[in-house]
Structures are given as structure tokens and as C-alpha cells.
């Protein structure tokens, strides 16, 4: 199995993870399509099974949902951790073809607040220099 298959999330997996990340508390499968209507319950259940198997989520608890017991799911990885891991496993291997400056340029192109990003980068650089 290649590196991409090991870590990268599919669009649907990312859709479900984004709902779980945004909610900030465990959700049962039926609550996910309520928050992301483009996802059917069948898709959600299939994706949750894959995410569980791959270790991205866990069964947080068993909860009463109407007259039945249901599993609630919580992410095991934060969105920031996923982004960093994705960058280092999926994008970083191209470092010989793309310079660090190009990475930073792409960050500036996709951010809405350049000044905030510049300040954050300056703090990061100062922290690295002081070590």
C-alpha cells in the first residue's frame, strides 16, 4: 500500500471528519447528515466504518437515540494535526521540485488575512532563531 492510501482522506471521509471536527463533541451517525445534508446515512455509516478501521475516529460512547442504543463517534486527530501530517506525507516528498518559498507563496495565495499570517510566521521564525 502506498503512502497516500495510508494517510490521505477521500472527499467523503474528509466531509465526515469536518463535521466531527466542527461539532467538537461526539456525534451519532444519524446526526452527521443533519449537519451535512449532501451525505446520506448509508454513506456516513460506510465512511465511519472506514475511519474507525484506519484509526481516525473512535467510538466515544454508546448513547440512547430514541428507542435504540447508538454509537457516538469522536475524532482521534485534530484538524491541525491532520493538515500537518498530510503536508509532510503527501506534499513534502515534492520538496526537490518545489521550493520552500513556493510553499509559502501558495499559503499567502489561499489565505484571507495576509497580515495575520505574516505576524504568525514572524513569531514562528523568532522562536526558531531563539532556540
Backbone as CSV, one residue per row, in Angstrom:
resi,resn,N_x,N_y,N_z,CA_x,CA_y,CA_z,C_x,C_y,C_z
1,UNK,0.838,-1.182,0.000,0.000,0.000,0.000,0.887,1.251,0.000
2,UNK,0.611,2.192,-0.853,1.406,3.413,-0.948,1.098,4.369,0.180
3,UNK,1.930,5.363,0.305,1.801,6.341,1.388,0.448,7.053,1.342
4,UNK,-0.026,7.431,0.147,-1.277,8.169,0.033,-2.442,7.370,0.603
5,UNK,-2.522,6.097,0.273,-3.607,5.269,0.770,-3.571,5.110,2.289
6,UNK,-2.390,5.234,2.861,-2.254,5.060,4.302,-2.780,6.253,5.086
7,UNK,-2.613,7.468,4.562,-2.968,8.627,5.366,-4.006,9.556,4.753
8,UNK,-3.970,9.794,3.480,-4.878,10.751,2.858,-6.329,10.310,3.016
9,UNK,-7.193,11.281,3.254,-8.620,11.018,3.361,-9.296,11.279,2.022
10,UNK,-10.289,10.459,1.704,-11.086,10.706,0.500,-11.980,11.926,0.757
11,UNK,-12.630,12.407,-0.283,-13.514,13.564,-0.126,-14.605,13.275,0.899
12,UNK,-15.232,12.138,0.821,-16.310,11.785,1.750,-15.780,11.606,3.178
13,UNK,-14.622,10.985,3.311,-14.019,10.837,4.634,-13.725,12.208,5.235
14,UNK,-13.222,13.095,4.413,-12.929,14.448,4.878,-14.219,15.197,5.227
15,UNK,-15.276,14.981,4.449,-16.577,15.594,4.763,-17.050,15.178,6.161
16,UNK,-16.966,13.896,6.448,-17.397,13.392,7.761,-16.482,13.914,8.862
17,UNK,-15.185,13.887,8.623,-14.246,14.403,9.627,-14.495,15.879,9.897
18,UNK,-14.767,16.658,8.847,-15.033,18.086,9.038,-16.256,18.318,9.914
19,UNK,-17.279,17.489,9.767,-18.462,17.604,10.628,-18.083,17.283,12.074
20,UNK,-17.346,16.207,12.272,-16.935,15.830,13.631,-16.032,16.896,14.249
21,UNK,-15.095,17.420,13.467,-14.212,18.478,13.978,-14.997,19.733,14.330
22,UNK,-15.919,20.123,13.468,-16.681,21.360,13.686,-17.597,21.243,14.903
23,UNK,-18.134,20.065,15.124,-19.084,19.883,16.226,-18.400,19.977,17.583
24,UNK,-17.209,19.392,17.683,-16.483,19.466,18.946,-16.989,18.538,20.030
25,UNK,-17.930,17.679,19.693,-18.429,16.668,20.630,-18.803,15.434,19.818
26,UNK,-18.837,14.273,20.455,-19.181,13.060,19.714,-20.576,13.140,19.097
27,UNK,-20.711,12.549,17.921,-21.983,12.510,17.207,-22.341,11.076,16.855
28,UNK,-23.638,10.789,16.796,-24.076,9.502,16.270,-24.211,9.644,14.761
29,UNK,-24.209,8.524,14.068,-24.209,8.540,12.601,-25.350,9.379,12.027
30,UNK,-26.533,9.281,12.584,-27.691,9.999,12.026,-27.592,11.512,12.187
31,UNK,-26.746,11.993,13.096,-26.589,13.437,13.280,-25.690,14.063,12.211
32,UNK,-24.852,13.262,11.597,-23.909,13.802,10.618,-24.617,14.305,9.357
33,UNK,-25.552,13.529,8.759,-26.262,14.070,7.587,-27.141,15.283,7.928
34,UNK,-27.546,15.409,9.181,-28.310,16.595,9.580,-27.451,17.847,9.447
35,UNK,-26.152,17.700,9.674,-25.232,18.832,9.601,-24.591,18.981,8.224
36,UNK,-24.599,17.914,7.453,-24.026,17.912,6.098,-25.017,17.174,5.192
37,UNK,-26.075,17.873,4.739,-27.168,17.215,4.004,-26.773,16.487,2.723
38,UNK,-25.630,16.820,2.148,-25.222,16.118,0.926,-24.783,14.684,1.212
39,UNK,-24.600,14.346,2.480,-24.211,12.989,2.866,-25.449,12.184,3.239
40,UNK,-25.592,11.023,2.632,-26.692,10.130,3.010,-26.272,9.325,4.236
41,UNK,-27.237,8.791,4.938,-26.930,7.985,6.123,-26.127,6.747,5.722
42,UNK,-26.412,6.171,4.559,-25.660,4.992,4.105,-24.197,5.342,3.860
43,UNK,-23.960,6.492,3.240,-22.585,6.948,3.007,-21.881,7.184,4.330
44,UNK,-22.554,7.859,5.255,-21.968,8.165,6.562,-21.586,6.880,7.288
45,UNK,-22.483,5.903,7.306,-22.187,4.653,8.007,-20.996,3.929,7.390
46,UNK,-20.921,3.930,6.060,-19.798,3.302,5.374,-18.493,4.031,5.682
47,UNK,-18.528,5.353,5.643,-17.334,6.154,5.901,-16.891,6.011,7.357
48,UNK,-17.837,6.017,8.285,-17.482,5.852,9.702,-16.764,4.524,9.931
49,UNK,-17.234,3.491,9.289,-16.600,2.177,9.413,-15.146,2.232,8.929
50,UNK,-14.918,2.910,7.784,-13.556,3.035,7.246,-12.684,3.879,8.166
51,UNK,-13.233,4.993,8.665,-12.459,5.874,9.540,-12.094,5.176,10.850
52,UNK,-13.005,4.363,11.364,-12.720,3.572,12.574,-11.569,2.611,12.314
53,UNK,-11.659,1.894,11.202,-10.644,0.902,10.856,-9.277,1.551,10.669
54,UNK,-9.259,2.766,10.109,-8.000,3.460,9.836,-7.484,4.234,11.046
55,UNK,-8.261,4.299,12.127,-7.793,4.940,13.349,-7.945,6.453,13.393
56,UNK,-8.813,7.010,12.554,-9.047,8.447,12.574,-10.103,8.842,13.604
57,UNK,-10.994,7.908,13.933,-12.056,8.179,14.902,-12.161,7.013,15.873
58,UNK,-12.926,7.244,16.938,-13.191,6.189,17.910,-14.661,6.213,18.274
59,UNK,-15.130,5.100,18.822,-16.464,5.084,19.407,-16.306,5.721,20.777
60,UNK,-16.911,6.885,20.940,-16.752,7.632,22.186,-17.607,7.042,23.299
61,UNK,-18.832,6.705,22.962,-19.743,6.120,23.943,-20.961,5.552,23.239
62,UNK,-21.715,4.776,23.976,-22.991,4.266,23.493,-24.064,5.143,24.128
63,UNK,-24.925,5.710,23.289,-25.936,6.644,23.786,-27.333,6.206,23.352
64,UNK,-28.303,6.650,24.109,-29.696,6.383,23.765,-30.111,7.353,22.661
65,UNK,-30.630,6.823,21.570,-31.118,7.634,20.459,-32.535,7.180,20.152
66,UNK,-33.492,7.913,20.670,-34.874,7.470,20.543,-35.069,6.220,21.371
67,UNK,-35.441,5.132,20.698,-35.689,3.877,21.414,-34.538,2.880,21.274
68,UNK,-33.453,3.291,20.612,-32.331,2.373,20.386,-31.037,2.940,20.959
69,UNK,-30.089,2.059,21.164,-28.755,2.483,21.559,-27.929,2.702,20.298
70,UNK,-27.142,3.756,20.288,-26.314,4.091,19.124,-24.901,4.421,19.566
71,UNK,-23.965,4.181,18.686,-22.584,4.574,18.934,-22.425,6.061,18.608
72,UNK,-21.661,6.751,19.425,-21.291,8.116,19.074,-19.808,8.100,18.744
73,UNK,-19.424,8.929,17.790,-18.068,8.919,17.253,-17.365,10.246,17.512
74,UNK,-16.079,10.146,17.803,-15.253,11.334,18.049,-13.941,11.178,17.285
75,UNK,-13.394,12.284,16.786,-12.107,12.206,16.083,-10.963,11.911,17.039
76,UNK,-9.979,11.172,16.560,-8.768,10.893,17.330,-7.626,11.807,16.926
77,UNK,-7.848,12.618,15.908,-6.835,13.534,15.415,-7.485,14.902,15.234
78,UNK,-6.759,15.942,15.581,-7.257,17.311,15.412,-7.057,17.732,13.963
79,UNK,-7.857,18.689,13.489,-7.699,19.097,12.094,-6.306,19.638,11.788
80,UNK,-5.715,20.349,12.746,-4.369,20.884,12.540,-3.353,19.755,12.417
81,UNK,-3.527,18.713,13.237,-2.615,17.567,13.175,-2.753,16.850,11.831
82,UNK,-3.998,16.713,11.365,-4.211,16.073,10.064,-3.543,16.883,8.958
83,UNK,-3.733,18.202,8.987,-3.166,19.056,7.944,-1.648,18.939,7.901
84,UNK,-1.014,18.975,9.065,0.445,18.866,9.124,0.900,17.493,8.636
85,UNK,0.239,16.458,9.106,0.608,15.099,8.691,0.402,14.920,7.190
86,UNK,-0.687,15.460,6.672,-0.959,15.374,5.242,0.127,16.103,4.453
87,UNK,0.463,17.287,4.911,1.513,18.065,4.214,2.842,17.319,4.229
88,UNK,3.195,16.746,5.365,4.514,16.112,5.464,4.578,14.759,4.768
89,UNK,3.437,14.089,4.613,3.467,12.784,3.943,3.081,12.870,2.470
90,UNK,2.241,13.831,2.109,1.749,13.900,0.740,2.407,14.993,-0.084
91,UNK,2.758,16.112,0.521,3.298,17.242,-0.218,4.810,17.344,-0.058
92,UNK,5.279,17.134,1.150,6.711,17.281,1.434,7.606,16.468,0.505
93,UNK,7.229,15.252,0.070,8.111,14.496,-0.828,8.454,15.243,-2.117
94,UNK,7.704,16.301,-2.442,7.982,17.051,-3.658,8.935,18.215,-3.420
95,UNK,9.581,18.239,-2.262,10.438,19.367,-1.912,11.571,19.598,-2.914
96,UNK,11.989,18.558,-3.617,13.068,18.733,-4.583,12.577,19.438,-5.842
97,UNK,11.262,19.415,-6.049,10.693,20.068,-7.226,10.103,21.432,-6.893
98,UNK,9.713,21.641,-5.639,9.064,22.887,-5.231,9.831,23.457,-4.043
99,UNK,10.189,24.711,-4.143,10.972,25.330,-3.074,10.095,25.712,-1.883
100,UNK,10.736,25.948,-0.754,10.030,26.421,0.432,9.329,27.736,0.174
101,UNK,9.943,28.574,-0.635,9.332,29.857,-0.992,8.034,29.629,-1.754
102,UNK,8.012,28.627,-2.609,6.781,28.323,-3.353,5.675,27.851,-2.408
103,UNK,6.053,27.046,-1.392,5.065,26.628,-0.389,4.464,27.845,0.293
104,UNK,5.338,28.755,0.740,4.858,29.953,1.439,4.018,30.821,0.517
105,UNK,4.416,30.942,-0.717,3.650,31.720,-1.683,2.245,31.145,-1.840
106,UNK,2.152,29.829,-1.907,0.837,29.180,-2.015,-0.003,29.453,-0.772
107,UNK,0.630,29.463,0.408,-0.097,29.798,1.639,-0.681,31.201,1.569
108,UNK,0.125,32.134,1.107,-0.356,33.518,1.005,-1.470,33.643,-0.021
109,UNK,-1.391,32.868,-1.092,-2.417,32.942,-2.130,-3.771,32.432,-1.652
110,UNK,-3.776,31.517,-0.686,-5.047,30.930,-0.250,-5.538,31.466,1.087
111,UNK,-4.825,32.398,1.682,-5.267,32.941,2.961,-6.018,34.248,2.744
112,UNK,-6.944,34.535,3.648,-7.723,35.764,3.541,-7.080,36.913,4.308
113,UNK,-6.213,36.609,5.281,-5.634,37.649,6.109,-4.108,37.547,6.076
114,UNK,-3.516,38.180,5.060,-2.057,38.130,4.902,-1.325,38.686,6.119
115,UNK,-1.820,39.786,6.682,-1.141,40.426,7.814,-1.074,39.471,9.008
116,UNK,-2.155,38.774,9.265,-2.181,37.827,10.386,-1.204,36.680,10.141
117,UNK,-1.170,36.187,8.918,-0.251,35.097,8.579,1.193,35.563,8.705
118,UNK,1.479,36.771,8.258,2.839,37.315,8.361,3.263,37.407,9.829
119,UNK,2.368,37.903,10.681,2.689,38.008,12.112,2.949,36.631,12.711
120,UNK,2.136,35.671,12.355,2.311,34.316,12.873,3.643,33.734,12.408
121,UNK,3.979,33.939,11.147,5.254,33.441,10.629,6.441,34.140,11.287
122,UNK,6.310,35.432,11.535,7.393,36.162,12.204,7.620,35.622,13.616
123,UNK,6.536,35.351,14.340,6.667,34.772,15.690,7.330,33.403,15.599
124,UNK,6.930,32.616,14.625,7.496,31.287,14.434,8.993,31.383,14.147
125,UNK,9.374,32.290,13.261,10.792,32.462,12.894,11.597,32.918,14.093
126,UNK,11.071,33.875,14.867,11.769,34.355,16.053,11.949,33.225,17.082
127,UNK,10.927,32.413,17.223,11.005,31.278,18.134,12.086,30.300,17.687
128,UNK,12.144,30.020,16.408,13.162,29.103,15.862,14.566,29.686,16.033
129,UNK,14.719,30.986,15.839,16.020,31.621,15.992,16.500,31.622,17.435
130,UNK,15.565,31.728,18.371,15.955,31.817,19.783,16.316,30.451,20.387
131,UNK,16.077,29.405,19.701,16.393,28.063,20.226,17.826,27.742,20.101
